[in-house]
Amino acid sequence: MDDLKQKIVQCNLKLFFFSVSEEDHSDADCFVCVILSHGKEGVIYGTNGTIKIDSLVSNFKGDRCESLAGKPKLFFIQVLILSLKSQA
């Protein structure tokens, strides 16, 4: 995979989460996000690369998403971790 293409995909996902965090959530009682993917601890795999979970979740902290400050933010992240061991 081309490094530039991978960075574009990562930027699109980060931009999506950033844009959602910038929306007005004043009428919401909480925020729920569900991510199902492959990955490893702290990282999810997309179709074209990896991205750190912290870089997505951090957009919703109270200082960055004021309309969700003081409200529950639930992130359900299911990551399938594959381990390939040689059987010699």
The first five atom37 places (N, CA, C, CB, O) and aatype in JSON, in Angstrom:
{
  "aatype": [12, 3, 3, 10, 11, 5, 11, 9, 19, 5, 4, 2, 10, 11, 10, 13, 13, 13, 15, 19, 15, 6, 6, 3, 8, 15, 3, 0, 3, 4, 13, 19, 4, 19, 9, 10, 15, 8, 7, 11, 6, 7, 19, 9, 18, 7, 16, 2, 7, 16, 9, 11, 9, 3, 15, 10, 19, 15, 2, 13, 11, 7, 3, 1, 4, 6, 15, 10, 0, 7, 11, 14, 11, 10, 13, 13, 9, 5, 19, 10, 9, 10, 15, 10, 11, 15, 5, 0],
  "atom_mask": [
    [1, 1, 1, 1, 1],
    [1, 1, 1, 1, 1],
    [1, 1, 1, 1, 1],
    [1, 1, 1, 1, 1],
    [1, 1, 1, 1, 1],
    [1, 1, 1, 1, 1],
    [1, 1, 1, 1, 1],
    [1, 1, 1, 1, 1],
    [1, 1, 1, 1, 1],
    [1, 1, 1, 1, 1],
    [1, 1, 1, 1, 1],
    [1, 1, 1, 1, 1],
    [1, 1, 1, 1, 1],
    [1, 1, 1, 1, 1],
    [1, 1, 1, 1, 1],
    [1, 1, 1, 1, 1],
    [1, 1, 1, 1, 1],
    [1, 1, 1, 1, 1],
    [1, 1, 1, 1, 1],
    [1, 1, 1, 1, 1],
    [1, 1, 1, 1, 1],
    [1, 1, 1, 1, 1],
    [1, 1, 1, 1, 1],
    [1, 1, 1, 1, 1],
    [1, 1, 1, 1, 1],
    [1, 1, 1, 1, 1],
    [1, 1, 1, 1, 1],
    [1, 1, 1, 1, 1],
    [1, 1, 1, 1, 1],
    [1, 1, 1, 1, 1],
    [1, 1, 1, 1, 1],
    [1, 1, 1, 1, 1],
    [1, 1, 1, 1, 1],
    [1, 1, 1, 1, 1],
    [1, 1, 1, 1, 1],
    [1, 1, 1, 1, 1],
    [1, 1, 1, 1, 1],
    [1, 1, 1, 1, 1],
    [1, 1, 1, 0, 1],
    [1, 1, 1, 1, 1],
    [1, 1, 1, 1, 1],
    [1, 1, 1, 0, 1],
    [1, 1, 1, 1, 1],
    [1, 1, 1, 1, 1],
    [1, 1, 1, 1, 1],
    [1, 1, 1, 0, 1],
    [1, 1, 1, 1, 1],
    [1, 1, 1, 1, 1],
    [1, 1, 1, 0, 1],
    [1, 1, 1, 1, 1],
    [1, 1, 1, 1, 1],
    [1, 1, 1, 1, 1],
    [1, 1, 1, 1, 1],
    [1, 1, 1, 1, 1],
    [1, 1, 1, 1, 1],
    [1, 1, 1, 1, 1],
    [1, 1, 1, 1, 1],
    [1, 1, 1, 1, 1],
    [1, 1, 1, 1, 1],
    [1, 1, 1, 1, 1],
    [1, 1, 1, 1, 1],
    [1, 1, 1, 0, 1],
    [1, 1, 1, 1, 1],
    [1, 1, 1, 1, 1],
    [1, 1, 1, 1, 1],
    [1, 1, 1, 1, 1],
    [1, 1, 1, 1, 1],
    [1, 1, 1, 1, 1],
    [1, 1, 1, 1, 1],
    [1, 1, 1, 0, 1],
    [1, 1, 1, 1, 1],
    [1, 1, 1, 1, 1],
    [1, 1, 1, 1, 1],
    [1, 1, 1, 1, 1],
    [1, 1, 1, 1, 1],
    [1, 1, 1, 1, 1],
    [1, 1, 1, 1, 1],
    [1, 1, 1, 1, 1],
    [1, 1, 1, 1, 1],
    [1, 1, 1, 1, 1],
    [1, 1, 1, 1, 1],
    [1, 1, 1, 1, 1],
    [1, 1, 1, 1, 1],
    [1, 1, 1, 1, 1],
    [1, 1, 1, 1, 1],
    [1, 1, 1, 1, 1],
    [1, 1, 1, 1, 1],
    [1, 1, 1, 1, 1]
  ],
  "atom_positions": [
    [[0.83, -1.18, 0.0], [0.0, 0.0, 0.0], [0.87, 1.24, 0.0], [-0.95, 0.0, 1.2], [1.89, 1.31, 0.68]],
    [[0.46, 2.15, -0.74], [1.12, 3.44, -0.85], [0.92, 4.24, 0.44], [0.58, 4.22, -2.08], [-0.2, 4.37, 0.92]],
    [[2.01, 4.8, 0.99], [1.94, 5.54, 2.26], [1.0, 6.73, 2.18], [3.32, 6.02, 2.66], [0.29, 7.01, 3.14]],
    [[0.98, 7.43, 1.05], [0.09, 8.58, 0.89], [-1.37, 8.16, 0.96], [0.37, 9.29, -0.43], [-2.17, 8.83, 1.61]],
    [[-1.72, 7.06, 0.3], [-3.1, 6.57, 0.32], [-3.5, 6.19, 1.74], [-3.27, 5.36, -0.62], [-4.62, 6.48, 2.16]],
    [[-2.6, 5.55, 2.48], [-2.88, 5.17, 3.86], [-3.12, 6.42, 4.71], [-1.72, 4.33, 4.45], [-4.03, 6.44, 5.54]],
    [[-2.33, 7.45, 4.53], [-2.5, 8.68, 5.31], [-3.82, 9.37, 4.97], [-1.32, 9.63, 5.05], [-4.44, 9.96, 5.85]],
    [[-4.25, 9.29, 3.71], [-5.53, 9.89, 3.32], [-6.68, 9.18, 4.01], [-5.71, 9.82, 1.79], [-7.59, 9.84, 4.52]],
    [[-6.65, 7.85, 4.05], [-7.7, 7.09, 4.72], [-7.72, 7.41, 6.21], [-7.5, 5.57, 4.51], [-8.79, 7.62, 6.79]],
    [[-6.55, 7.46, 6.84], [-6.48, 7.8, 8.26], [-7.02, 9.2, 8.5], [-5.03, 7.69, 8.76], [-7.75, 9.42, 9.47]],
    [[-6.68, 10.14, 7.64], [-7.16, 11.51, 7.79], [-8.68, 11.57, 7.63], [-6.49, 12.43, 6.77], [-9.34, 12.32, 8.34]],
    [[-9.24, 10.79, 6.7], [-10.68, 10.78, 6.52], [-11.39, 10.27, 7.76], [-11.06, 9.92, 5.31], [-12.41, 10.84, 8.16]],
    [[-10.89, 9.22, 8.38], [-11.5, 8.69, 9.59], [-11.36, 9.69, 10.74], [-10.86, 7.34, 9.98], [-12.32, 9.93, 11.47]],
    [[-10.19, 10.27, 10.89], [-9.98, 11.28, 11.92], [-10.88, 12.49, 11.68], [-8.51, 11.72, 11.97], [-11.45, 13.05, 12.61]],
    [[-11.01, 12.89, 10.41], [-11.86, 14.03, 10.07], [-13.32, 13.73, 10.38], [-11.71, 14.4, 8.59], [-14.04, 14.6, 10.85]],
    [[-13.76, 12.5, 10.12], [-15.14, 12.12, 10.43], [-15.39, 12.23, 11.93], [-15.42, 10.68, 9.95], [-16.39, 12.82, 12.35]],
    [[-14.5, 11.67, 12.75], [-14.68, 11.74, 14.2], [-14.6, 13.18, 14.69], [-13.63, 10.89, 14.91], [-15.35, 13.58, 15.58]],
    [[-13.71, 13.97, 14.11], [-13.6, 15.38, 14.49], [-14.9, 16.11, 14.14], [-12.4, 16.04, 13.78], [-15.4, 16.89, 14.95]],
    [[-15.43, 15.87, 12.95], [-16.65, 16.57, 12.54], [-17.84, 16.18, 13.42], [-16.97, 16.26, 11.07], [-18.68, 17.03, 13.73]],
    [[-17.93, 14.92, 13.83], [-19.0, 14.5, 14.74], [-18.83, 15.18, 16.1], [-19.0, 12.95, 14.91], [-19.82, 15.59, 16.71]],
    [[-17.59, 15.31, 16.57], [-17.36, 15.95, 17.86], [-17.67, 17.44, 17.82], [-15.91, 15.74, 18.31], [-17.95, 18.04, 18.86]],
    [[-17.63, 18.04, 16.65], [-17.92, 19.46, 16.5], [-19.42, 19.75, 16.4], [-17.22, 20.0, 15.27], [-19.83, 20.91, 16.49]],
    [[-20.23, 18.72, 16.22], [-21.68, 18.92, 16.13], [-22.23, 19.34, 17.49], [-22.37, 17.63, 15.64], [-21.6, 19.13, 18.52]],
    [[-23.42, 19.93, 17.48], [-24.08, 20.33, 18.71], [-24.83, 19.14, 19.3], [-25.03, 21.52, 18.47], [-25.79, 18.65, 18.71]],
    [[-24.38, 18.69, 20.45], [-24.99, 17.55, 21.13], [-25.77, 18.0, 22.37], [-23.92, 16.53, 21.51], [-25.99, 17.21, 23.28]],
    [[-26.17, 19.25, 22.39], [-26.84, 19.81, 23.57], [-28.12, 19.06, 23.92], [-27.16, 21.27, 23.34], [-28.45, 18.93, 25.1]],
    [[-28.84, 18.57, 22.94], [-30.09, 17.86, 23.19], [-29.88, 16.39, 23.53], [-30.99, 17.97, 21.98], [-30.83, 15.69, 23.86]],
    [[-28.65, 15.92, 23.46], [-28.36, 14.5, 23.73], [-28.05, 14.29, 25.21], [-27.17, 14.02, 22.87], [-27.47, 15.15, 25.87]],
    [[-28.45, 13.13, 25.71], [-28.15, 12.77, 27.1], [-26.79, 12.08, 27.22], [-29.24, 11.86, 27.65], [-26.18, 12.09, 28.29]],
    [[-26.33, 11.49, 26.12], [-25.04, 10.81, 26.12], [-24.58, 10.64, 24.67], [-25.13, 9.44, 26.85], [-25.29, 11.01, 23.74]],
    [[-23.39, 10.08, 24.51], [-22.86, 9.79, 23.18], [-22.42, 8.34, 23.17], [-21.67, 10.75, 22.81], [-21.74, 7.88, 24.08]],
    [[-22.81, 7.61, 22.13], [-22.45, 6.2, 21.99], [-21.79, 5.99, 20.64], [-23.69, 5.28, 22.15], [-22.3, 6.43, 19.61]],
    [[-20.65, 5.32, 20.65], [-19.93, 5.0, 19.42], [-19.58, 3.51, 19.45], [-18.64, 5.88, 19.27], [-19.1, 3.0, 20.47]],
    [[-19.82, 2.83, 18.34], [-19.51, 1.41, 18.23], [-18.56, 1.2, 17.06], [-20.81, 0.55, 18.06], [-18.83, 1.64, 15.94]],
    [[-17.45, 0.54, 17.33], [-16.45, 0.24, 16.29], [-16.19, -1.25, 16.32], [-15.13, 1.05, 16.5], [-15.86, -1.81, 17.37]],
    [[-16.33, -1.9, 15.18], [-16.01, -3.32, 15.03], [-14.92, -3.42, 13.97], [-17.29, -4.17, 14.64], [-15.11, -2.96, 12.84]],
    [[-13.8, -4.0, 14.3], [-12.71, -4.06, 13.35], [-11.71, -5.14, 13.77], [-12.01, -2.69, 13.24], [-11.87, -5.79, 14.8]],
    [[-10.7, -5.3, 12.98], [-9.53, -6.08, 13.35], [-8.53, -5.1, 13.94], [-8.92, -6.86, 12.12], [-8.65, -3.89, 13.74]],
    [[-7.56, -5.61, 14.65], [-6.54, -4.72, 15.18], [-5.68, -5.38, 16.21], [0.0, 0.0, 0.0], [-5.55, -6.61, 16.26]],
    [[-5.09, -4.55, 17.04], [-4.32, -5.0, 18.19], [-4.53, -3.96, 19.28], [-2.78, -5.18, 17.84], [-5.22, -2.97, 19.07]],
    [[-3.94, -4.18, 20.44], [-4.22, -3.31, 21.57], [-3.92, -1.85, 21.24], [-3.4, -3.75, 22.78], [-2.79, -1.5, 20.89]],
    [[-4.95, -1.01, 21.35], [-4.8, 0.42, 21.12], [-4.87, 0.86, 19.68], [0.0, 0.0, 0.0], [-4.81, 2.05, 19.39]],
    [[-5.02, -0.1, 18.76], [-4.99, 0.22, 17.32], [-6.09, -0.57, 16.61], [-3.6, -0.1, 16.7], [-6.3, -1.75, 16.89]],
    [[-6.78, 0.1, 15.68], [-7.72, -0.62, 14.83], [-7.18, -0.62, 13.41], [-9.14, 0.02, 14.89], [-6.49, 0.3, 12.98]],
    [[-7.53, -1.69, 12.69], [-7.13, -1.8, 11.29], [-8.31, -1.38, 10.42], [-6.66, -3.24, 10.95], [-9.43, -1.86, 10.6]],
    [[-8.03, -0.5, 9.49], [-9.02, -0.15, 8.49], [-8.7, -0.88, 7.21], [0.0, 0.0, 0.0], [-7.78, -1.7, 7.17]],
    [[-9.44, -0.61, 6.17], [-9.19, -1.28, 4.9], [-7.84, -0.87, 4.32], [-10.29, -0.97, 3.9], [-7.26, -1.61, 3.53]],
    [[-7.35, 0.3, 4.7], [-6.11, 0.79, 4.1], [-5.07, 1.25, 5.11], [-6.41, 1.91, 3.18], [-4.21, 2.06, 4.79]],
    [[-5.14, 0.73, 6.34], [-4.12, 1.14, 7.29], [-4.6, 1.02, 8.73], [0.0, 0.0, 0.0], [-5.69, 0.52, 9.0]],
    [[-3.77, 1.5, 9.64], [-4.09, 1.44, 11.06], [-4.29, 2.84, 11.61], [-2.97, 0.72, 11.84], [-3.82, 3.82, 11.04]],
    [[-5.01, 2.92, 12.73], [-5.2, 4.2, 13.39], [-5.32, 3.95, 14.89], [-6.47, 4.94, 12.84], [-5.93, 2.97, 15.32]],
    [[-4.73, 4.83, 15.68], [-4.77, 4.69, 17.13], [-6.16, 5.07, 17.64], [-3.68, 5.57, 17.8], [-6.73, 6.08, 17.24]],
    [[-6.68, 4.25, 18.53], [-8.01, 4.48, 19.09], [-8.03, 5.8, 19.86], [-8.42, 3.32, 20.01], [-9.01, 6.55, 19.79]],
    [[-6.97, 6.1, 20.59], [-6.91, 7.34, 21.36], [-7.07, 8.58, 20.48], [-5.6, 7.42, 22.1], [-7.64, 9.58, 20.91]],
    [[-6.56, 8.51, 19.26], [-6.66, 9.68, 18.38], [-8.1, 9.94, 17.94], [-5.77, 9.5, 17.15], [-8.43, 11.06, 17.54]],
    [[-8.95, 8.92, 17.99], [-10.37, 9.09, 17.65], [-11.17, 9.51, 18.88], [-10.94, 7.79, 17.06], [-11.99, 10.42, 18.81]],
    [[-10.94, 8.83, 19.99], [-11.71, 9.05, 21.22], [-11.42, 10.42, 21.83], [-11.4, 7.95, 22.24], [-12.31, 11.04, 22.41]],
    [[-10.2, 10.9, 21.7], [-9.83, 12.16, 22.34], [-10.63, 13.36, 21.84], [-8.36, 12.43, 22.11], [-10.7, 14.37, 22.53]],
    [[-11.25, 13.25, 20.67], [-12.06, 14.34, 20.14], [-13.29, 14.63, 21.0], [-12.5, 14.02, 18.73], [-13.88, 15.71, 20.9]],
    [[-13.69, 13.68, 21.84], [-14.93, 13.81, 22.59], [-14.72, 14.19, 24.06], [-15.7, 12.53, 22.52], [-15.67, 14.17, 24.84]],
    [[-13.5, 14.52, 24.43], [-13.24, 14.98, 25.8], [-13.91, 16.34, 26.0], [-11.7, 15.08, 26.08], [-14.14, 17.08, 25.04]],
    [[-14.23, 16.66, 27.24], [-14.99, 17.87, 27.56], [-14.39, 19.16, 27.04], [0.0, 0.0, 0.0], [-15.13, 20.07, 26.68]],
    [[-13.07, 19.25, 26.99], [-12.44, 20.49, 26.51], [-12.48, 20.61, 24.99], [-11.01, 20.55, 26.98], [-12.28, 21.7, 24.45]],
    [[-12.74, 19.52, 24.29], [-12.8, 19.55, 22.83], [-14.22, 19.47, 22.3], [-11.99, 18.42, 22.26], [-14.49, 19.92, 21.18]],
    [[-15.11, 18.92, 23.07], [-16.51, 18.76, 22.66], [-17.38, 19.27, 23.81], [-16.85, 17.25, 22.3], [-17.89, 18.49, 24.62]],
    [[-17.53, 20.57, 23.87], [-18.19, 21.2, 25.01], [-19.64, 20.78, 25.17], [-18.11, 22.7, 24.88], [-20.15, 20.74, 26.29]],
    [[-20.34, 20.47, 24.07], [-21.75, 20.1, 24.19], [-21.94, 18.71, 24.81], [-22.42, 20.14, 22.83], [-23.06, 18.34, 25.17]],
    [[-20.85, 17.94, 24.94], [-20.92, 16.64, 25.62], [-20.22, 16.66, 26.99], [-20.29, 15.57, 24.75], [-20.15, 15.63, 27.67]],
    [[-19.73, 17.83, 27.39], [-19.05, 17.93, 28.68], [-20.01, 17.54, 29.8], [-18.49, 19.37, 28.91], [-21.15, 18.02, 29.85]],
    [[-19.56, 16.68, 30.69], [-20.36, 16.24, 31.82], [-21.38, 15.17, 31.48], [0.0, 0.0, 0.0], [-22.16, 14.76, 32.34]],
    [[-21.39, 14.71, 30.23], [-22.32, 13.67, 29.8], [-21.54, 12.38, 29.55], [-23.09, 14.1, 28.52], [-20.36, 12.41, 29.19]],
    [[-22.21, 11.23, 29.74], [-21.52, 9.97, 29.48], [-21.17, 9.81, 28.0], [-22.39, 8.8, 29.93], [-21.96, 10.12, 27.11]],
    [[-19.97, 9.32, 27.76], [-19.51, 9.01, 26.4], [-19.09, 7.55, 26.4], [-18.32, 9.95, 25.94], [-18.12, 7.17, 27.05]],
    [[-19.83, 6.73, 25.68], [-19.61, 5.29, 25.68], [-19.0, 4.86, 24.35], [-20.92, 4.53, 25.93], [-19.55, 5.14, 23.29]],
    [[-17.88, 4.2, 24.42], [-17.21, 3.68, 23.24], [-17.12, 2.16, 23.38], [-15.79, 4.32, 23.05], [-16.45, 1.65, 24.27]],
    [[-17.79, 1.46, 22.5], [-17.74, 0.01, 22.45], [-16.85, -0.36, 21.27], [-19.18, -0.63, 22.32], [-17.22, -0.16, 20.11]],
    [[-15.69, -0.88, 21.57], [-14.72, -1.18, 20.52], [-14.41, -2.67, 20.59], [-13.41, -0.32, 20.67], [-13.81, -3.16, 21.55]],
    [[-14.82, -3.38, 19.55], [-14.55, -4.81, 19.46], [-13.48, -5.01, 18.4], [-15.85, -5.62, 19.12], [-13.68, -4.7, 17.23]],
    [[-12.36, -5.53, 18.83], [-11.23, -5.73, 17.94], [-10.89, -7.21, 17.9], [-10.01, -4.89, 18.37], [-10.65, -7.83, 18.94]],
    [[-10.86, -7.77, 16.71], [-10.45, -9.15, 16.53], [-8.94, -9.16, 16.35], [-11.17, -9.8, 15.31], [-8.41, -8.54, 15.43]],
    [[-8.26, -9.86, 17.24], [-6.81, -9.95, 17.19], [-6.44, -11.34, 16.67], [-6.17, -9.68, 18.58], [-6.73, -12.35, 17.31]],
    [[-5.79, -11.35, 15.53], [-5.35, -12.62, 14.94], [-3.9, -12.86, 15.29], [-5.55, -12.61, 13.4], [-3.07, -11.95, 15.2]],
    [[-3.6, -14.06, 15.68], [-2.23, -14.43, 15.99], [-1.85, -15.61, 15.1], [-2.05, -14.78, 17.5], [-2.46, -16.67, 15.17]],
    [[-0.86, -15.4, 14.29], [-0.39, -16.46, 13.4], [0.92, -17.01, 13.96], [-0.21, -15.94, 11.94], [1.95, -16.34, 13.91]],
    [[0.88, -18.22, 14.47], [2.08, -18.84, 15.0], [2.52, -19.95, 14.05], [1.82, -19.41, 16.44], [1.71, -20.73, 13.54]],
    [[3.82, -20.0, 13.82], [4.31, -21.07, 12.96], [4.25, -22.38, 13.72], [5.74, -20.77, 12.47], [4.58, -22.45, 14.9]],
    [[3.85, -23.41, 13.03], [3.74, -24.72, 13.65], [4.8, -25.63, 13.09], [2.34, -25.33, 13.44], [4.5, -26.57, 12.34]],
    [[6.03, -25.37, 13.44], [7.16, -26.16, 12.94], [7.46, -27.33, 13.82], [8.38, -25.31, 12.81], [8.39, -28.1, 13.53]]
  ]
}
